[in-house]
Amino acid sequence: MTAEEIQQAIGRLRKEQGLSKYKVMQDGIFTSCNAVTRFETGVQTARFKTVERYLDYLGYKLEVVPK
């Protein structure tokens, strides 16, 4: 899975939970709705810490496991 695909999947998780981009921004995960859009579309490749923080906010965790 590419970074862009991971970011897009996280966007789908947000939508499944019925959370708006505005709510995510209000809760301090991102500084603007545009930043949420750039993240979820993969336009801007996110740092690992950002991915981890956003997943935690949505109730998930990123785990690396052996093949």
PDB file of N, CA, C and O in Angstrom:
ATOM      1  N   MET A   1       0.846  -1.173   0.000  1.00  0.00           N
ATOM      2  CA  MET A   1       0.000   0.000   0.000  1.00  0.00           C
ATOM      3  C   MET A   1       0.897   1.244   0.000  1.00  0.00           C
ATOM      4  O   MET A   1       1.851   1.332   0.773  1.00  0.00           O
ATOM      5  N   THR A   2       0.585   2.179  -0.855  1.00  0.00           N
ATOM      6  CA  THR A   2       1.365   3.417  -0.904  1.00  0.00           C
ATOM      7  C   THR A   2       0.876   4.383   0.177  1.00  0.00           C
ATOM      8  O   THR A   2      -0.191   4.190   0.761  1.00  0.00           O
ATOM      9  N   ALA A   3       1.668   5.420   0.432  1.00  0.00           N
ATOM     10  CA  ALA A   3       1.277   6.448   1.400  1.00  0.00           C
ATOM     11  C   ALA A   3      -0.041   7.090   0.971  1.00  0.00           C
ATOM     12  O   ALA A   3      -0.914   7.336   1.803  1.00  0.00           O
ATOM     13  N   GLU A   4      -0.181   7.355  -0.305  1.00  0.00           N
ATOM     14  CA  GLU A   4      -1.406   7.967  -0.823  1.00  0.00           C
ATOM     15  C   GLU A   4      -2.622   7.074  -0.576  1.00  0.00           C
ATOM     16  O   GLU A   4      -3.687   7.564  -0.198  1.00  0.00           O
ATOM     17  N   GLU A   5      -2.467   5.780  -0.786  1.00  0.00           N
ATOM     18  CA  GLU A   5      -3.568   4.836  -0.556  1.00  0.00           C
ATOM     19  C   GLU A   5      -3.946   4.771   0.922  1.00  0.00           C
ATOM     20  O   GLU A   5      -5.127   4.677   1.259  1.00  0.00           O
ATOM     21  N   ILE A   6      -2.959   4.819   1.791  1.00  0.00           N
ATOM     22  CA  ILE A   6      -3.218   4.817   3.237  1.00  0.00           C
ATOM     23  C   ILE A   6      -3.995   6.074   3.619  1.00  0.00           C
ATOM     24  O   ILE A   6      -4.971   6.006   4.366  1.00  0.00           O
ATOM     25  N   GLN A   7      -3.564   7.205   3.109  1.00  0.00           N
ATOM     26  CA  GLN A   7      -4.232   8.460   3.423  1.00  0.00           C
ATOM     27  C   GLN A   7      -5.674   8.462   2.907  1.00  0.00           C
ATOM     28  O   GLN A   7      -6.576   8.948   3.589  1.00  0.00           O
ATOM     29  N   GLN A   8      -5.889   7.926   1.719  1.00  0.00           N
ATOM     30  CA  GLN A   8      -7.239   7.848   1.168  1.00  0.00           C
ATOM     31  C   GLN A   8      -8.109   6.911   2.007  1.00  0.00           C
ATOM     32  O   GLN A   8      -9.289   7.186   2.226  1.00  0.00           O
ATOM     33  N   ALA A   9      -7.527   5.808   2.475  1.00  0.00           N
ATOM     34  CA  ALA A   9      -8.270   4.868   3.321  1.00  0.00           C
ATOM     35  C   ALA A   9      -8.680   5.532   4.633  1.00  0.00           C
ATOM     36  O   ALA A   9      -9.777   5.292   5.138  1.00  0.00           O
ATOM     37  N   ILE A  10      -7.810   6.354   5.176  1.00  0.00           N
ATOM     38  CA  ILE A  10      -8.137   7.069   6.409  1.00  0.00           C
ATOM     39  C   ILE A  10      -9.296   8.027   6.158  1.00  0.00           C
ATOM     40  O   ILE A  10     -10.166   8.185   7.015  1.00  0.00           O
ATOM     41  N   GLY A  11      -9.313   8.664   4.997  1.00  0.00           N
ATOM     42  CA  GLY A  11     -10.436   9.533   4.637  1.00  0.00           C
ATOM     43  C   GLY A  11     -11.749   8.762   4.588  1.00  0.00           C
ATOM     44  O   GLY A  11     -12.790   9.263   5.013  1.00  0.00           O
ATOM     45  N   ARG A  12     -11.690   7.548   4.070  1.00  0.00           N
ATOM     46  CA  ARG A  12     -12.903   6.712   4.024  1.00  0.00           C
ATOM     47  C   ARG A  12     -13.357   6.349   5.438  1.00  0.00           C
ATOM     48  O   ARG A  12     -14.556   6.327   5.718  1.00  0.00           O
ATOM     49  N   LEU A  13     -12.407   6.067   6.327  1.00  0.00           N
ATOM     50  CA  LEU A  13     -12.761   5.762   7.717  1.00  0.00           C
ATOM     51  C   LEU A  13     -13.460   6.947   8.371  1.00  0.00           C
ATOM     52  O   LEU A  13     -14.436   6.768   9.100  1.00  0.00           O
ATOM     53  N   ARG A  14     -12.967   8.152   8.116  1.00  0.00           N
ATOM     54  CA  ARG A  14     -13.588   9.353   8.671  1.00  0.00           C
ATOM     55  C   ARG A  14     -15.033   9.472   8.191  1.00  0.00           C
ATOM     56  O   ARG A  14     -15.945   9.722   8.978  1.00  0.00           O
ATOM     57  N   LYS A  15     -15.221   9.291   6.891  1.00  0.00           N
ATOM     58  CA  LYS A  15     -16.573   9.398   6.319  1.00  0.00           C
ATOM     59  C   LYS A  15     -17.506   8.327   6.882  1.00  0.00           C
ATOM     60  O   LYS A  15     -18.672   8.608   7.162  1.00  0.00           O
ATOM     61  N   GLU A  16     -17.003   7.104   7.050  1.00  0.00           N
ATOM     62  CA  GLU A  16     -17.810   6.017   7.607  1.00  0.00           C
ATOM     63  C   GLU A  16     -18.285   6.346   9.018  1.00  0.00           C
ATOM     64  O   GLU A  16     -19.361   5.916   9.432  1.00  0.00           O
ATOM     65  N   GLN A  17     -17.481   7.109   9.752  1.00  0.00           N
ATOM     66  CA  GLN A  17     -17.833   7.490  11.114  1.00  0.00           C
ATOM     67  C   GLN A  17     -18.726   8.732  11.149  1.00  0.00           C
ATOM     68  O   GLN A  17     -19.142   9.183  12.215  1.00  0.00           O
ATOM     69  N   GLY A  18     -19.010   9.271   9.969  1.00  0.00           N
ATOM     70  CA  GLY A  18     -19.892  10.431   9.893  1.00  0.00           C
ATOM     71  C   GLY A  18     -19.260  11.727  10.371  1.00  0.00           C
ATOM     72  O   GLY A  18     -19.964  12.667  10.739  1.00  0.00           O
ATOM     73  N   LEU A  19     -17.939  11.778  10.368  1.00  0.00           N
ATOM     74  CA  LEU A  19     -17.232  12.978  10.816  1.00  0.00           C
ATOM     75  C   LEU A  19     -16.967  13.904   9.639  1.00  0.00           C
ATOM     76  O   LEU A  19     -16.529  13.457   8.579  1.00  0.00           O
ATOM     77  N   SER A  20     -17.226  15.174   9.820  1.00  0.00           N
ATOM     78  CA  SER A  20     -16.931  16.154   8.781  1.00  0.00           C
ATOM     79  C   SER A  20     -15.474  16.586   8.881  1.00  0.00           C
ATOM     80  O   SER A  20     -14.829  16.425   9.917  1.00  0.00           O
ATOM     81  N   LYS A  21     -14.976  17.131   7.794  1.00  0.00           N
ATOM     82  CA  LYS A  21     -13.618  17.684   7.806  1.00  0.00           C
ATOM     83  C   LYS A  21     -13.537  18.822   8.808  1.00  0.00           C
ATOM     84  O   LYS A  21     -12.517  19.008   9.472  1.00  0.00           O
ATOM     85  N   TYR A  22     -14.621  19.580   8.911  1.00  0.00           N
ATOM     86  CA  TYR A  22     -14.665  20.698   9.845  1.00  0.00           C
ATOM     87  C   TYR A  22     -14.521  20.207  11.289  1.00  0.00           C
ATOM     88  O   TYR A  22     -13.811  20.827  12.081  1.00  0.00           O
ATOM     89  N   LYS A  23     -15.187  19.099  11.638  1.00  0.00           N
ATOM     90  CA  LYS A  23     -15.101  18.531  12.989  1.00  0.00           C
ATOM     91  C   LYS A  23     -13.679  18.082  13.283  1.00  0.00           C
ATOM     92  O   LYS A  23     -13.167  18.317  14.378  1.00  0.00           O
ATOM     93  N   VAL A  24     -13.040  17.440  12.317  1.00  0.00           N
ATOM     94  CA  VAL A  24     -11.659  16.989  12.488  1.00  0.00           C
ATOM     95  C   VAL A  24     -10.753  18.197  12.749  1.00  0.00           C
ATOM     96  O   VAL A  24      -9.879  18.153  13.614  1.00  0.00           O
ATOM     97  N   MET A  25     -10.973  19.264  11.996  1.00  0.00           N
ATOM     98  CA  MET A  25     -10.191  20.481  12.161  1.00  0.00           C
ATOM     99  C   MET A  25     -10.478  21.109  13.532  1.00  0.00           C
ATOM    100  O   MET A  25      -9.552  21.530  14.225  1.00  0.00           O
ATOM    101  N   GLN A  26     -11.736  21.173  13.918  1.00  0.00           N
ATOM    102  CA  GLN A  26     -12.107  21.743  15.215  1.00  0.00           C
ATOM    103  C   GLN A  26     -11.463  20.990  16.374  1.00  0.00           C
ATOM    104  O   GLN A  26     -11.089  21.594  17.379  1.00  0.00           O
ATOM    105  N   ASP A  27     -11.335  19.695  16.236  1.00  0.00           N
ATOM    106  CA  ASP A  27     -10.746  18.871  17.296  1.00  0.00           C
ATOM    107  C   ASP A  27      -9.222  18.925  17.318  1.00  0.00           C
ATOM    108  O   ASP A  27      -8.583  18.250  18.124  1.00  0.00           O
ATOM    109  N   GLY A  28      -8.642  19.734  16.429  1.00  0.00           N
ATOM    110  CA  GLY A  28      -7.205  19.988  16.483  1.00  0.00           C
ATOM    111  C   GLY A  28      -6.315  18.996  15.777  1.00  0.00           C
ATOM    112  O   GLY A  28      -5.100  19.005  15.979  1.00  0.00           O
ATOM    113  N   ILE A  29      -6.887  18.141  14.954  1.00  0.00           N
ATOM    114  CA  ILE A  29      -6.064  17.180  14.233  1.00  0.00           C
ATOM    115  C   ILE A  29      -5.339  17.866  13.078  1.00  0.00           C
ATOM    116  O   ILE A  29      -4.184  17.552  12.790  1.00  0.00           O
ATOM    117  N   PHE A  30      -6.017  18.801  12.419  1.00  0.00           N
ATOM    118  CA  PHE A  30      -5.429  19.595  11.345  1.00  0.00           C
ATOM    119  C   PHE A  30      -5.757  21.064  11.589  1.00  0.00           C
ATOM    120  O   PHE A  30      -6.658  21.387  12.364  1.00  0.00           O
ATOM    121  N   THR A  31      -5.027  21.943  10.929  1.00  0.00           N
ATOM    122  CA  THR A  31      -5.220  23.377  11.135  1.00  0.00           C
ATOM    123  C   THR A  31      -6.301  23.975  10.241  1.00  0.00           C
ATOM    124  O   THR A  31      -6.753  25.093  10.487  1.00  0.00           O
ATOM    125  N   SER A  32      -6.718  23.252   9.210  1.00  0.00           N
ATOM    126  CA  SER A  32      -7.752  23.760   8.312  1.00  0.00           C
ATOM    127  C   SER A  32      -8.433  22.596   7.603  1.00  0.00           C
ATOM    128  O   SER A  32      -7.905  21.485   7.552  1.00  0.00           O
ATOM    129  N   CYS A  33      -9.608  22.870   7.060  1.00  0.00           N
ATOM    130  CA  CYS A  33     -10.308  21.849   6.266  1.00  0.00           C
ATOM    131  C   CYS A  33      -9.514  21.525   5.004  1.00  0.00           C
ATOM    132  O   CYS A  33      -9.520  20.386   4.537  1.00  0.00           O
ATOM    133  N   ASN A  34      -8.830  22.528   4.454  1.00  0.00           N
ATOM    134  CA  ASN A  34      -7.987  22.290   3.274  1.00  0.00           C
ATOM    135  C   ASN A  34      -6.854  21.318   3.597  1.00  0.00           C
ATOM    136  O   ASN A  34      -6.479  20.499   2.758  1.00  0.00           O
ATOM    137  N   ALA A  35      -6.315  21.405   4.802  1.00  0.00           N
ATOM    138  CA  ALA A  35      -5.251  20.482   5.204  1.00  0.00           C
ATOM    139  C   ALA A  35      -5.785  19.052   5.276  1.00  0.00           C
ATOM    140  O   ALA A  35      -5.090  18.107   4.903  1.00  0.00           O
ATOM    141  N   VAL A  36      -7.025  18.895   5.758  1.00  0.00           N
ATOM    142  CA  VAL A  36      -7.652  17.572   5.799  1.00  0.00           C
ATOM    143  C   VAL A  36      -7.791  17.035   4.376  1.00  0.00           C
ATOM    144  O   VAL A  36      -7.476  15.875   4.113  1.00  0.00           O
ATOM    145  N   THR A  37      -8.261  17.876   3.468  1.00  0.00           N
ATOM    146  CA  THR A  37      -8.428  17.479   2.069  1.00  0.00           C
ATOM    147  C   THR A  37      -7.093  17.076   1.451  1.00  0.00           C
ATOM    148  O   THR A  37      -7.004  16.038   0.795  1.00  0.00           O
ATOM    149  N   ARG A  38      -6.055  17.887   1.654  1.00  0.00           N
ATOM    150  CA  ARG A  38      -4.731  17.562   1.097  1.00  0.00           C
ATOM    151  C   ARG A  38      -4.224  16.232   1.634  1.00  0.00           C
ATOM    152  O   ARG A  38      -3.624  15.447   0.900  1.00  0.00           O
ATOM    153  N   PHE A  39      -4.466  15.981   2.918  1.00  0.00           N
ATOM    154  CA  PHE A  39      -4.050  14.718   3.519  1.00  0.00           C
ATOM    155  C   PHE A  39      -4.814  13.551   2.901  1.00  0.00           C
ATOM    156  O   PHE A  39      -4.213  12.589   2.423  1.00  0.00           O
ATOM    157  N   GLU A  40      -6.144  13.642   2.913  1.00  0.00           N
ATOM    158  CA  GLU A  40      -6.973  12.505   2.501  1.00  0.00           C
ATOM    159  C   GLU A  40      -6.896  12.195   1.015  1.00  0.00           C
ATOM    160  O   GLU A  40      -7.193  11.071   0.610  1.00  0.00           O
ATOM    161  N   THR A  41      -6.514  13.140   0.209  1.00  0.00           N
ATOM    162  CA  THR A  41      -6.374  12.882  -1.222  1.00  0.00           C
ATOM    163  C   THR A  41      -4.958  12.462  -1.583  1.00  0.00           C
ATOM    164  O   THR A  41      -4.697  12.025  -2.704  1.00  0.00           O
ATOM    165  N   GLY A  42      -4.050  12.597  -0.632  1.00  0.00           N
ATOM    166  CA  GLY A  42      -2.665  12.239  -0.888  1.00  0.00           C
ATOM    167  C   GLY A  42      -1.892  13.296  -1.647  1.00  0.00           C
ATOM    168  O   GLY A  42      -0.762  13.059  -2.074  1.00  0.00           O
ATOM    169  N   VAL A  43      -2.500  14.472  -1.819  1.00  0.00           N
ATOM    170  CA  VAL A  43      -1.817  15.570  -2.506  1.00  0.00           C
ATOM    171  C   VAL A  43      -0.548  15.942  -1.746  1.00  0.00           C
ATOM    172  O   VAL A  43       0.484  16.248  -2.343  1.00  0.00           O
ATOM    173  N   GLN A  44      -0.645  15.911  -0.429  1.00  0.00           N
ATOM    174  CA  GLN A  44       0.510  16.205   0.419  1.00  0.00           C
ATOM    175  C   GLN A  44       0.822  14.948   1.222  1.00  0.00           C
ATOM    176  O   GLN A  44       0.011  14.514   2.040  1.00  0.00           O
ATOM    177  N   THR A  45       1.973  14.375   0.995  1.00  0.00           N
ATOM    178  CA  THR A  45       2.360  13.173   1.718  1.00  0.00           C
ATOM    179  C   THR A  45       2.553  13.523   3.191  1.00  0.00           C
ATOM    180  O   THR A  45       3.277  14.456   3.538  1.00  0.00           O
ATOM    181  N   ALA A  46       1.894  12.762   4.033  1.00  0.00           N
ATOM    182  CA  ALA A  46       1.906  13.045   5.469  1.00  0.00           C
ATOM    183  C   ALA A  46       3.107  12.407   6.156  1.00  0.00           C
ATOM    184  O   ALA A  46       3.662  11.407   5.699  1.00  0.00           O
ATOM    185  N   ARG A  47       3.479  13.015   7.250  1.00  0.00           N
ATOM    186  CA  ARG A  47       4.499  12.419   8.113  1.00  0.00           C
ATOM    187  C   ARG A  47       3.859  11.274   8.876  1.00  0.00           C
ATOM    188  O   ARG A  47       2.648  11.266   9.101  1.00  0.00           O
ATOM    189  N   PHE A  48       4.667  10.317   9.268  1.00  0.00           N
ATOM    190  CA  PHE A  48       4.184   9.141   9.986  1.00  0.00           C
ATOM    191  C   PHE A  48       3.417   9.554  11.240  1.00  0.00           C
ATOM    192  O   PHE A  48       2.370   8.982  11.543  1.00  0.00           O
ATOM    193  N   LYS A  49       3.927  10.532  11.961  1.00  0.00           N
ATOM    194  CA  LYS A  49       3.292  10.984  13.200  1.00  0.00           C
ATOM    195  C   LYS A  49       1.876  11.515  12.941  1.00  0.00           C
ATOM    196  O   LYS A  49       0.979  11.312  13.759  1.00  0.00           O
ATOM    197  N   THR A  50       1.679  12.189  11.813  1.00  0.00           N
ATOM    198  CA  THR A  50       0.358  12.706  11.460  1.00  0.00           C
ATOM    199  C   THR A  50      -0.605  11.555  11.175  1.00  0.00           C
ATOM    200  O   THR A  50      -1.752  11.573  11.620  1.00  0.00           O
ATOM    201  N   VAL A  51      -0.136  10.563  10.438  1.00  0.00           N
ATOM    202  CA  VAL A  51      -0.955   9.381  10.147  1.00  0.00           C
ATOM    203  C   VAL A  51      -1.347   8.702  11.451  1.00  0.00           C
ATOM    204  O   VAL A  51      -2.511   8.356  11.655  1.00  0.00           O
ATOM    205  N   GLU A  52      -0.381   8.516  12.321  1.00  0.00           N
ATOM    206  CA  GLU A  52      -0.616   7.864  13.605  1.00  0.00           C
ATOM    207  C   GLU A  52      -1.623   8.652  14.457  1.00  0.00           C
ATOM    208  O   GLU A  52      -2.527   8.064  15.050  1.00  0.00           O
ATOM    209  N   ARG A  53      -1.467   9.970  14.518  1.00  0.00           N
ATOM    210  CA  ARG A  53      -2.358  10.816  15.321  1.00  0.00           C
ATOM    211  C   ARG A  53      -3.793  10.784  14.777  1.00  0.00           C
ATOM    212  O   ARG A  53      -4.750  10.703  15.546  1.00  0.00           O
ATOM    213  N   TYR A  54      -3.933  10.847  13.457  1.00  0.00           N
ATOM    214  CA  TYR A  54      -5.262  10.841  12.836  1.00  0.00           C
ATOM    215  C   TYR A  54      -5.947   9.487  13.059  1.00  0.00           C
ATOM    216  O   TYR A  54      -7.133   9.436  13.387  1.00  0.00           O
ATOM    217  N   LEU A  55      -5.202   8.401  12.882  1.00  0.00           N
ATOM    218  CA  LEU A  55      -5.769   7.076  13.120  1.00  0.00           C
ATOM    219  C   LEU A  55      -6.204   6.922  14.572  1.00  0.00           C
ATOM    220  O   LEU A  55      -7.267   6.361  14.840  1.00  0.00           O
ATOM    221  N   ASP A  56      -5.407   7.408  15.503  1.00  0.00           N
ATOM    222  CA  ASP A  56      -5.750   7.343  16.920  1.00  0.00           C
ATOM    223  C   ASP A  56      -7.057   8.100  17.171  1.00  0.00           C
ATOM    224  O   ASP A  56      -7.931   7.617  17.891  1.00  0.00           O
ATOM    225  N   TYR A  57      -7.181   9.263  16.586  1.00  0.00           N
ATOM    226  CA  TYR A  57      -8.393  10.074  16.704  1.00  0.00           C
ATOM    227  C   TYR A  57      -9.621   9.304  16.214  1.00  0.00           C
ATOM    228  O   TYR A  57     -10.702   9.418  16.791  1.00  0.00           O
ATOM    229  N   LEU A  58      -9.448   8.523  15.151  1.00  0.00           N
ATOM    230  CA  LEU A  58     -10.556   7.745  14.584  1.00  0.00           C
ATOM    231  C   LEU A  58     -10.775   6.414  15.303  1.00  0.00           C
ATOM    232  O   LEU A  58     -11.717   5.685  14.993  1.00  0.00           O
ATOM    233  N   GLY A  59      -9.897   6.099  16.270  1.00  0.00           N
ATOM    234  CA  GLY A  59     -10.048   4.860  17.022  1.00  0.00           C
ATOM    235  C   GLY A  59      -9.318   3.670  16.431  1.00  0.00           C
ATOM    236  O   GLY A  59      -9.678   2.522  16.690  1.00  0.00           O
ATOM    237  N   TYR A  60      -8.295   3.940  15.638  1.00  0.00           N
ATOM    238  CA  TYR A  60      -7.495   2.884  15.005  1.00  0.00           C
ATOM    239  C   TYR A  60      -6.026   3.066  15.359  1.00  0.00           C
ATOM    240  O   TYR A  60      -5.623   4.102  15.887  1.00  0.00           O
ATOM    241  N   LYS A  61      -5.233   2.039  15.060  1.00  0.00           N
ATOM    242  CA  LYS A  61      -3.796   2.169  15.211  1.00  0.00           C
ATOM    243  C   LYS A  61      -3.114   1.546  14.002  1.00  0.00           C
ATOM    244  O   LYS A  61      -3.633   0.621  13.377  1.00  0.00           O
ATOM    245  N   LEU A  62      -1.960   2.067  13.695  1.00  0.00           N
ATOM    246  CA  LEU A  62      -1.157   1.537  12.605  1.00  0.00           C
ATOM    247  C   LEU A  62      -0.182   0.536  13.199  1.00  0.00           C
ATOM    248  O   LEU A  62       0.511   0.824  14.175  1.00  0.00           O
ATOM    249  N   GLU A  63      -0.140  -0.640  12.595  1.00  0.00           N
ATOM    250  CA  GLU A  63       0.713  -1.683  13.131  1.00  0.00           C
ATOM    251  C   GLU A  63       1.557  -2.270  12.016  1.00  0.00           C
ATOM    252  O   GLU A  63       1.049  -2.565  10.934  1.00  0.00           O
ATOM    253  N   VAL A  64       2.820  -2.436  12.274  1.00  0.00           N
ATOM    254  CA  VAL A  64       3.729  -3.055  11.313  1.00  0.00           C
ATOM    255  C   VAL A  64       3.983  -4.481  11.792  1.00  0.00           C
ATOM    256  O   VAL A  64       4.417  -4.715  12.920  1.00  0.00           O
ATOM    257  N   VAL A  65       3.699  -5.426  10.895  1.00  0.00           N
ATOM    258  CA  VAL A  65       3.863  -6.838  11.250  1.00  0.00           C
ATOM    259  C   VAL A  65       4.708  -7.534  10.195  1.00  0.00           C
ATOM    260  O   VAL A  65       4.754  -7.093   9.046  1.00  0.00           O
ATOM    261  N   PRO A  66       5.378  -8.615  10.574  1.00  0.00           N
ATOM    262  CA  PRO A  66       6.163  -9.356   9.590  1.00  0.00           C
ATOM    263  C   PRO A  66       5.271  -9.983   8.527  1.00  0.00           C
ATOM    264  O   PRO A  66       4.095 -10.263   8.762  1.00  0.00           O
ATOM    265  N   LYS A  67       5.848 -10.195   7.370  1.00  0.00           N
ATOM    266  CA  LYS A  67       5.112 -10.855   6.274  1.00  0.00           C
ATOM    267  C   LYS A  67       4.824 -12.285   6.614  1.00  0.00           C
ATOM    268  O   LYS A  67       4.215 -12.999   5.817  1.00  0.00           O
TER     269      LYS A  67
END
